[in-house]
Amino acid sequence: MADDPFENMLAQMDRAKEYADVDDGVFERLKHPERTLKVTLPVELDSGEVKVFEGYRCQFDSARGPFKGGVRYHPTVSQREVEALAGWMTWKTALVDLPYGGAKGGIICEPKELTQNDLESLTRRYTEGIRRMIGPETDVPAPDMNTNPQTMAWIMDTFSMYEGHSVPQVVTGKPLELGGTPGRVEATGRGVSIVTERLFDYLDRDLSDATVAIQGFGNVGSNAAELLEEAGARIVATSDVSGAAYDPDGLDVGALTEHVNAGGLVEEYAAGNLRSTSEEREAVDGGVRWDDPELIGNDELLTLDVDVLIPAAVEGVITAENVGDVRASVIVEAANGPTTVAADEVLTERDVQVVPDILANAGGVIVSYLEWVQNAQEFSWPLETVNAELERRIGTAFDQTIEQYDEKDLPDLRTAAYTLALERTASAHEYRGLFP
């Protein structure tokens, strides 16, 4: 199936295999997750209704270290999706050279329909269901789609109650008060911004005043937008589930961020609900910004005539059906698996540079690793240290990917990234051997 994320990941692996120095037997092992647990989660909701949810935790590969990966709450969560995401986490941690394997978890639910108490009960029930799989040295969850530091606090507390003592390093992405690290919330968006700047340097292009469209204005998209705007880029479009806002002169990212953080929708912003007063509009010449965005569809955002397209929402949005209409010359994958293999082949033929997800959105897992290390040492670092280490690690991974791409004359950056990740993971397997 073209829309099966797991098949998409396997196809990406197969594309890279002919260039990677990996034994056939080891490669076959790399295509299969080590284990996937399905849990049934009965929860009594605030409404008095008892509802049964389904959740998953997939542990894909542990050759390089403990499993690492987020937990997402979304109606479309499935076993295949979780297994694909766990695989992508495996390649991501290998590419940025962290001592981890890949994992992923998820619960099939619509968080918007649940109260805060409902979410807490569901999270604690899920933690009880997977607690025998997780732990600081075995599997370390983190936030993902529709989960956040509060979710991690509930997981940590539930796990700690069973252990009989506080275990902050069982999860990352925690609140600062519970051992979280500064910079973790912004980390994925910061990584997206860093690799975009690096790519423009590599292409000898000027990011200043480049036009950028970002599909998705959640944590990742909004932070990437703010940082790219600081770097001089012009954010001309962004979106959420309600629709997309487009302004060729550039959106007011700060105002939009404030609106969304307060619970607002992009649709409301695009409809003009946040526009300046008439007095401010008349004072444009005096330096007052007047934002006049247009409401467009999410699909239309993907096909805008921009320099950079950043899919930062869900997987499988750039497909064989719409890739012919994509006009961006650079795509930076802030989401996991946003481009299908069929679309990839078209983009490669057209010389569209795609920074793959396993590199572009690795900022989150890098800073999660830094948080985990700080917890193990019972020592905390200032934000400047965290951000500098994030930039160093993701910059090194970018440079190594470009070196692989140039020296081996590979077809695209995704293939370059995968060859590195597959070779590193396969090497660990070869050293460890096959038990028993």
C-alpha positions as a Python dict, from the first residue, in 0.01 Angstrom:
ca = {
    (1, 'M'): (0, 0, 0),
    (2, 'A'): (132, 340, -101),
    (3, 'D'): (-18, 502, 210),
    (4, 'D'): (124, 244, 451),
    (5, 'P'): (398, 425, 648),
    (6, 'F'): (578, 100, 730),
    (7, 'E'): (597, 0, 363),
    (8, 'N'): (719, 352, 289),
    (9, 'M'): (1001, 313, 544),
    (10, 'L'): (1101, -30, 405),
    (11, 'A'): (1110, 116, 54),
    (12, 'Q'): (1339, 394, 176),
    (13, 'M'): (1568, 132, 328),
    (14, 'D'): (1568, -68, 4),
    (15, 'R'): (1660, 241, -199),
    (16, 'A'): (1966, 296, 22),
    (17, 'K'): (2071, -71, 44),
    (18, 'E'): (2250, -79, -293),
    (19, 'Y'): (2482, 200, -171),
    (20, 'A'): (2525, 81, 190),
    (21, 'D'): (2787, -167, 306),
    (22, 'V'): (2548, -394, 497),
    (23, 'D'): (2541, -773, 514),
    (24, 'D'): (2223, -924, 364),
    (25, 'G'): (2144, -1121, 678),
    (26, 'V'): (2182, -818, 901),
    (27, 'F'): (1976, -606, 662),
    (28, 'E'): (1694, -859, 686),
    (29, 'R'): (1702, -824, 1066),
    (30, 'L'): (1684, -444, 1036),
    (31, 'K'): (1348, -466, 856),
    (32, 'H'): (1166, -616, 1156),
    (33, 'P'): (1080, -458, 1493),
    (34, 'E'): (1201, -650, 1798),
    (35, 'R'): (860, -634, 1964),
    (36, 'T'): (530, -448, 1963),
    (37, 'L'): (291, -443, 2258),
    (38, 'K'): (-79, -368, 2220),
    (39, 'V'): (-258, -259, 2537),
    (40, 'T'): (-628, -221, 2615),
    (41, 'L'): (-701, 82, 2830),
    (42, 'P'): (-1040, 107, 3006),
    (43, 'V'): (-1084, 457, 3150),
    (44, 'E'): (-1370, 613, 3345),
    (45, 'L'): (-1415, 958, 3191),
    (46, 'D'): (-1532, 1273, 3368),
    (47, 'S'): (-1869, 1222, 3194),
    (48, 'G'): (-1915, 896, 3389),
    (49, 'E'): (-1877, 686, 3075),
    (50, 'V'): (-1629, 397, 3079),
    (51, 'K'): (-1447, 398, 2745),
    (52, 'V'): (-1195, 142, 2625),
    (53, 'F'): (-897, 283, 2432),
    (54, 'E'): (-622, 99, 2244),
    (55, 'G'): (-253, 182, 2272),
    (56, 'Y'): (80, 53, 2140),
    (57, 'R'): (450, 59, 2217),
    (58, 'C'): (693, -65, 1954),
    (59, 'Q'): (1060, -131, 2029),
    (60, 'F'): (1231, -153, 1693),
    (61, 'D'): (1605, -203, 1744),
    (62, 'S'): (1830, -200, 2052),
    (63, 'A'): (2169, -281, 1897),
    (64, 'R'): (2306, 69, 1971),
    (65, 'G'): (2150, 122, 2313),
    (66, 'P'): (1820, 169, 2500),
    (67, 'F'): (1507, 228, 2297),
    (68, 'K'): (1406, 593, 2253),
    (69, 'G'): (1093, 744, 2104),
    (70, 'G'): (786, 954, 2159),
    (71, 'V'): (425, 881, 2251),
    (72, 'R'): (148, 1030, 2037),
    (73, 'Y'): (-225, 1069, 2100),
    (74, 'H'): (-422, 1080, 1774),
    (75, 'P'): (-727, 917, 1611),
    (76, 'T'): (-515, 776, 1326),
    (77, 'V'): (-264, 590, 1547),
    (78, 'S'): (-222, 231, 1429),
    (79, 'Q'): (19, -55, 1488),
    (80, 'R'): (175, -9, 1142),
    (81, 'E'): (223, 364, 1197),
    (82, 'V'): (384, 312, 1538),
    (83, 'E'): (617, 46, 1396),
    (84, 'A'): (717, 275, 1107),
    (85, 'L'): (783, 564, 1345),
    (86, 'A'): (991, 335, 1569),
    (87, 'G'): (1195, 237, 1264),
    (88, 'W'): (1248, 599, 1165),
    (89, 'M'): (1362, 669, 1522),
    (90, 'T'): (1618, 389, 1490),
    (91, 'W'): (1770, 546, 1177),
    (92, 'K'): (1748, 894, 1327),
    (93, 'T'): (1937, 810, 1645),
    (94, 'A'): (2201, 626, 1441),
    (95, 'L'): (2239, 915, 1196),
    (96, 'V'): (2301, 1171, 1470),
    (97, 'D'): (2517, 913, 1652),
    (98, 'L'): (2325, 882, 1980),
    (99, 'P'): (2364, 563, 2190),
    (100, 'Y'): (1999, 467, 2139),
    (101, 'G'): (1774, 239, 1941),
    (102, 'G'): (1431, 340, 1816),
    (103, 'A'): (1087, 307, 1973),
    (104, 'K'): (747, 471, 1946),
    (105, 'G'): (417, 464, 2129),
    (106, 'G'): (67, 586, 2072),
    (107, 'I'): (-295, 581, 2184),
    (108, 'I'): (-592, 591, 1948),
    (109, 'C'): (-790, 888, 2078),
    (110, 'E'): (-906, 1240, 1997),
    (111, 'P'): (-745, 1455, 2271),
    (112, 'K'): (-972, 1752, 2194),
    (113, 'E'): (-1269, 1546, 2313),
    (114, 'L'): (-1108, 1461, 2648),
    (115, 'T'): (-1083, 1670, 2964),
    (116, 'Q'): (-753, 1722, 3147),
    (117, 'N'): (-862, 1462, 3403),
    (118, 'D'): (-950, 1220, 3122),
    (119, 'L'): (-604, 1267, 2967),
    (120, 'E'): (-435, 1209, 3302),
    (121, 'S'): (-632, 890, 3366),
    (122, 'L'): (-563, 765, 3012),
    (123, 'T'): (-191, 844, 3042),
    (124, 'R'): (-156, 669, 3377),
    (125, 'R'): (-345, 364, 3251),
    (126, 'Y'): (-123, 351, 2942),
    (127, 'T'): (189, 383, 3157),
    (128, 'E'): (76, 91, 3372),
    (129, 'G'): (20, -107, 3053),
    (130, 'I'): (370, -49, 2913),
    (131, 'R'): (568, -4, 3238),
    (132, 'R'): (732, -346, 3216),
    (133, 'M'): (884, -238, 2882),
    (134, 'I'): (1013, 106, 2979),
    (135, 'G'): (1289, 227, 3210),
    (136, 'P'): (1599, 450, 3210),
    (137, 'E'): (1822, 174, 3071),
    (138, 'T'): (1562, -3, 2853),
    (139, 'D'): (1316, 235, 2685),
    (140, 'V'): (1278, 610, 2740),
    (141, 'P'): (955, 773, 2609),
    (142, 'A'): (921, 1141, 2513),
    (143, 'P'): (651, 1380, 2386),
    (144, 'D'): (516, 1356, 2033),
    (145, 'M'): (195, 1460, 1859),
    (146, 'N'): (-62, 1590, 2113),
    (147, 'T'): (157, 1505, 2414),
    (148, 'N'): (368, 1748, 2615),
    (149, 'P'): (573, 1797, 2935),
    (150, 'Q'): (260, 1744, 3148),
    (151, 'T'): (204, 1405, 2981),
    (152, 'M'): (564, 1310, 3058),
    (153, 'A'): (518, 1418, 3421),
    (154, 'W'): (222, 1178, 3455),
    (155, 'I'): (421, 893, 3297),
    (156, 'M'): (719, 962, 3523),
    (157, 'D'): (503, 979, 3836),
    (158, 'T'): (315, 658, 3755),
    (159, 'F'): (637, 467, 3683),
    (160, 'S'): (799, 611, 3997),
    (161, 'M'): (507, 500, 4217),
    (162, 'Y'): (560, 139, 4108),
    (163, 'E'): (938, 167, 4161),
    (164, 'G'): (900, 318, 4507),
    (165, 'H'): (1128, 614, 4434),
    (166, 'S'): (1149, 904, 4191),
    (167, 'V'): (1286, 804, 3848),
    (168, 'P'): (1310, 1125, 3642),
    (169, 'Q'): (1522, 969, 3366),
    (170, 'V'): (1244, 725, 3263),
    (171, 'V'): (1115, 992, 3024),
    (172, 'T'): (1249, 1305, 2857),
    (173, 'G'): (1066, 1623, 2765),
    (174, 'K'): (964, 1671, 3128),
    (175, 'P'): (882, 2002, 3299),
    (176, 'L'): (1196, 2181, 3424),
    (177, 'E'): (1082, 2130, 3784),
    (178, 'L'): (1098, 1750, 3739),
    (179, 'G'): (1438, 1730, 3577),
    (180, 'G'): (1355, 1857, 3230),
    (181, 'T'): (1613, 2054, 3037),
    (182, 'P'): (1586, 2408, 2902),
    (183, 'G'): (1559, 2409, 2524),
    (184, 'R'): (1374, 2076, 2491),
    (185, 'V'): (1038, 2223, 2383),
    (186, 'E'): (1198, 2429, 2105),
    (187, 'A'): (1456, 2165, 2010),
    (188, 'T'): (1291, 2004, 1706),
    (189, 'G'): (1200, 2340, 1551),
    (190, 'R'): (1550, 2469, 1626),
    (191, 'G'): (1701, 2168, 1451),
    (192, 'V'): (1480, 2229, 1146),
    (193, 'S'): (1602, 2589, 1133),
    (194, 'I'): (1968, 2488, 1169),
    (195, 'V'): (1961, 2232, 887),
    (196, 'T'): (1771, 2474, 660),
    (197, 'E'): (2042, 2736, 713),
    (198, 'R'): (2312, 2473, 657),
    (199, 'L'): (2152, 2357, 334),
    (200, 'F'): (2132, 2710, 198),
    (201, 'D'): (2501, 2757, 279),
    (202, 'Y'): (2581, 2431, 100),
    (203, 'L'): (2378, 2536, -205),
    (204, 'D'): (2543, 2880, -195),
    (205, 'R'): (2203, 3044, -167),
    (206, 'D'): (2095, 3332, 55),
    (207, 'L'): (1835, 3240, 316),
    (208, 'S'): (1775, 3607, 381),
    (209, 'D'): (1432, 3690, 240),
    (210, 'A'): (1380, 3335, 106),
    (211, 'T'): (1011, 3246, 108),
    (212, 'V'): (901, 2959, 334),
    (213, 'A'): (571, 2768, 364),
    (214, 'I'): (523, 2554, 675),
    (215, 'Q'): (247, 2292, 686),
    (216, 'G'): (162, 2262, 1055),
    (217, 'F'): (193, 2532, 1320),
    (218, 'G'): (223, 2319, 1630),
    (219, 'N'): (529, 2308, 1852),
    (220, 'V'): (769, 2218, 1570),
    (221, 'G'): (627, 2442, 1298),
    (222, 'S'): (588, 2750, 1516),
    (223, 'N'): (939, 2731, 1660),
    (224, 'A'): (1091, 2669, 1317),
    (225, 'A'): (896, 2968, 1183),
    (226, 'E'): (1021, 3203, 1456),
    (227, 'L'): (1384, 3096, 1418),
    (228, 'L'): (1382, 3108, 1036),
    (229, 'E'): (1223, 3453, 1051),
    (230, 'E'): (1507, 3560, 1283),
    (231, 'A'): (1750, 3427, 1020),
    (232, 'G'): (1592, 3658, 760),
    (233, 'A'): (1354, 3419, 585),
    (234, 'R'): (1001, 3529, 500),
    (235, 'I'): (732, 3292, 633),
    (236, 'V'): (455, 3334, 376),
    (237, 'A'): (222, 3049, 474),
    (238, 'T'): (141, 2812, 757),
    (239, 'S'): (-150, 2596, 863),
    (240, 'D'): (-329, 2384, 1120),
    (241, 'V'): (-634, 2156, 1097),
    (242, 'S'): (-862, 2456, 1033),
    (243, 'G'): (-683, 2573, 719),
    (244, 'A'): (-383, 2771, 602),
    (245, 'A'): (-292, 3141, 610),
    (246, 'Y'): (-102, 3282, 313),
    (247, 'D'): (51, 3627, 267),
    (248, 'P'): (323, 3671, 0),
    (249, 'D'): (456, 3970, 195),
    (250, 'G'): (514, 3750, 500),
    (251, 'L'): (301, 3652, 799),
    (252, 'D'): (340, 3814, 1139),
    (253, 'V'): (480, 3502, 1305),
    (254, 'G'): (489, 3656, 1651),
    (255, 'A'): (121, 3755, 1644),
    (256, 'L'): (18, 3420, 1501),
    (257, 'T'): (218, 3231, 1764),
    (258, 'E'): (57, 3432, 2043),
    (259, 'H'): (-288, 3364, 1894),
    (260, 'V'): (-230, 2988, 1858),
    (261, 'N'): (-72, 2956, 2204),
    (262, 'A'): (-388, 3113, 2346),
    (263, 'G'): (-594, 2836, 2184),
    (264, 'G'): (-676, 3014, 1858),
    (265, 'L'): (-689, 2867, 1507),
    (266, 'V'): (-497, 2968, 1196),
    (267, 'E'): (-833, 3003, 1019),
    (268, 'E'): (-934, 3283, 1259),
    (269, 'Y'): (-604, 3459, 1199),
    (270, 'A'): (-644, 3431, 821),
    (271, 'A'): (-1004, 3551, 840),
    (272, 'G'): (-876, 3882, 976),
    (273, 'N'): (-978, 3849, 1339),
    (274, 'L'): (-631, 3961, 1449),
    (275, 'R'): (-582, 4243, 1201),
    (276, 'S'): (-466, 4580, 1325),
    (277, 'T'): (-711, 4858, 1409),
    (278, 'S'): (-799, 5108, 1138),
    (279, 'E'): (-575, 5364, 1310),
    (280, 'E'): (-282, 5120, 1294),
    (281, 'R'): (-353, 5045, 931),
    (282, 'E'): (-342, 5415, 846),
    (283, 'A'): (-7, 5434, 1027),
    (284, 'V'): (169, 5177, 810),
    (285, 'D'): (407, 5440, 682),
    (286, 'G'): (500, 5507, 1042),
    (287, 'G'): (635, 5155, 1076),
    (288, 'V'): (328, 4969, 1204),
    (289, 'R'): (299, 4620, 1050),
    (290, 'W'): (-30, 4549, 869),
    (291, 'D'): (-90, 4179, 815),
    (292, 'D'): (-345, 4083, 550),
    (293, 'P'): (-336, 3704, 509),
    (294, 'E'): (-558, 3497, 283),
    (295, 'L'): (-725, 3172, 389),
    (296, 'I'): (-624, 2881, 164),
    (297, 'G'): (-652, 2504, 190),
    (298, 'N'): (-387, 2282, 346),
    (299, 'D'): (-337, 2104, 13),
    (300, 'E'): (-287, 2437, -163),
    (301, 'L'): (-11, 2531, 83),
    (302, 'L'): (196, 2235, -39),
    (303, 'T'): (193, 2368, -395),
    (304, 'L'): (276, 2736, -333),
    (305, 'D'): (557, 2893, -535),
    (306, 'V'): (807, 2924, -248),
    (307, 'D'): (1177, 2860, -195),
    (308, 'V'): (1131, 2624, 101),
    (309, 'L'): (847, 2389, 189),
    (310, 'I'): (848, 2249, 544),
    (311, 'P'): (591, 1974, 606),
    (312, 'A'): (558, 1978, 986),
    (313, 'A'): (232, 1790, 1041),
    (314, 'V'): (170, 1422, 961),
    (315, 'E'): (318, 1156, 736),
    (316, 'G'): (229, 1090, 374),
    (317, 'V'): (133, 1441, 256),
    (318, 'I'): (359, 1468, -52),
    (319, 'T'): (249, 1185, -278),
    (320, 'A'): (258, 1072, -640),
    (321, 'E'): (-76, 1250, -687),
    (322, 'N'): (35, 1599, -582),
    (323, 'V'): (415, 1600, -627),
    (324, 'G'): (380, 1734, -981),
    (325, 'D'): (225, 2051, -836),
    (326, 'V'): (495, 2104, -569),
    (327, 'R'): (696, 2412, -672),
    (328, 'A'): (941, 2455, -382),
    (329, 'S'): (1307, 2404, -470),
    (330, 'V'): (1392, 2286, -116),
    (331, 'I'): (1189, 2060, 114),
    (332, 'V'): (1284, 2021, 480),
    (333, 'E'): (1095, 1735, 646),
    (334, 'A'): (1002, 1851, 995),
    (335, 'A'): (735, 1577, 1019),
    (336, 'N'): (808, 1205, 1017),
    (337, 'G'): (759, 1039, 679),
    (338, 'P'): (582, 1325, 497),
    (339, 'T'): (704, 1216, 151),
    (340, 'T'): (616, 884, -13),
    (341, 'V'): (881, 693, -206),
    (342, 'A'): (700, 751, -536),
    (343, 'A'): (702, 1127, -473),
    (344, 'D'): (1067, 1108, -365),
    (345, 'E'): (1168, 966, -702),
    (346, 'V'): (999, 1253, -885),
    (347, 'L'): (1162, 1514, -661),
    (348, 'T'): (1504, 1354, -717),
    (349, 'E'): (1454, 1364, -1094),
    (350, 'R'): (1366, 1733, -1066),
    (351, 'D'): (1673, 1808, -850),
    (352, 'V'): (1458, 1929, -562),
    (353, 'Q'): (1676, 1903, -248),
    (354, 'V'): (1494, 1717, 29),
    (355, 'V'): (1643, 1719, 380),
    (356, 'P'): (1505, 1389, 515),
    (357, 'D'): (1308, 1363, 836),
    (358, 'I'): (1571, 1147, 1009),
    (359, 'L'): (1806, 1446, 987),
    (360, 'A'): (1577, 1750, 974),
    (361, 'N'): (1372, 1674, 1285),
    (362, 'A'): (1647, 1511, 1494),
    (363, 'G'): (1681, 1816, 1721),
    (364, 'G'): (1419, 1678, 1959),
    (365, 'V'): (1588, 1344, 2022),
    (366, 'I'): (1929, 1512, 2050),
    (367, 'V'): (1809, 1736, 2333),
    (368, 'S'): (1617, 1444, 2485),
    (369, 'Y'): (1950, 1263, 2501),
    (370, 'L'): (2108, 1567, 2669),
    (371, 'E'): (1824, 1569, 2924),
    (372, 'W'): (1871, 1196, 2991),
    (373, 'V'): (2246, 1247, 3044),
    (374, 'Q'): (2183, 1536, 3285),
    (375, 'N'): (1934, 1322, 3481),
    (376, 'A'): (2184, 1036, 3506),
    (377, 'Q'): (2447, 1278, 3638),
    (378, 'E'): (2196, 1461, 3859),
    (379, 'F'): (2335, 1780, 3712),
    (380, 'S'): (2174, 2051, 3495),
    (381, 'W'): (2318, 2261, 3215),
    (382, 'P'): (2221, 2616, 3113),
    (383, 'L'): (2024, 2677, 2793),
    (384, 'E'): (2332, 2808, 2611),
    (385, 'T'): (2514, 2477, 2666),
    (386, 'V'): (2215, 2273, 2548),
    (387, 'N'): (2163, 2481, 2233),
    (388, 'A'): (2535, 2478, 2149),
    (389, 'E'): (2550, 2099, 2185),
    (390, 'L'): (2235, 2061, 1973),
    (391, 'E'): (2387, 2274, 1698),
    (392, 'R'): (2716, 2085, 1715),
    (393, 'R'): (2556, 1741, 1694),
    (394, 'I'): (2298, 1813, 1424),
    (395, 'G'): (2558, 2016, 1230),
    (396, 'T'): (2800, 1722, 1239),
    (397, 'A'): (2527, 1486, 1114),
    (398, 'F'): (2442, 1730, 834),
    (399, 'D'): (2807, 1759, 730),
    (400, 'Q'): (2850, 1380, 731),
    (401, 'T'): (2535, 1337, 522),
    (402, 'I'): (2657, 1593, 267),
    (403, 'E'): (3000, 1426, 258),
    (404, 'Q'): (2836, 1089, 192),
    (405, 'Y'): (2613, 1245, -76),
    (406, 'D'): (2903, 1413, -258),
    (407, 'E'): (3173, 1146, -226),
    (408, 'K'): (2953, 850, -326),
    (409, 'D'): (2759, 1054, -584),
    (410, 'L'): (2430, 940, -431),
    (411, 'P'): (2093, 1026, -588),
    (412, 'D'): (1961, 1233, -297),
    (413, 'L'): (2020, 1337, 63),
    (414, 'R'): (1776, 1077, 199),
    (415, 'T'): (1979, 796, 48),
    (416, 'A'): (2295, 951, 194),
    (417, 'A'): (2139, 973, 540),
    (418, 'Y'): (2006, 617, 525),
    (419, 'T'): (2338, 468, 416),
    (420, 'L'): (2504, 621, 723),
    (421, 'A'): (2226, 512, 958),
    (422, 'L'): (2201, 158, 819),
    (423, 'E'): (2578, 106, 825),
    (424, 'R'): (2608, 226, 1186),
    (425, 'T'): (2321, 8, 1306),
    (426, 'A'): (2439, -293, 1104),
    (427, 'S'): (2792, -254, 1242),
    (428, 'A'): (2655, -269, 1597),
    (429, 'H'): (2465, -587, 1510),
    (430, 'E'): (2774, -745, 1357),
    (431, 'Y'): (2987, -672, 1664),
    (432, 'R'): (2722, -804, 1900),
    (433, 'G'): (2642, -1115, 1693),
    (434, 'L'): (2320, -1314, 1699),
    (435, 'F'): (2197, -1454, 2033),
    (436, 'P'): (2171, -1740, 2113),
}
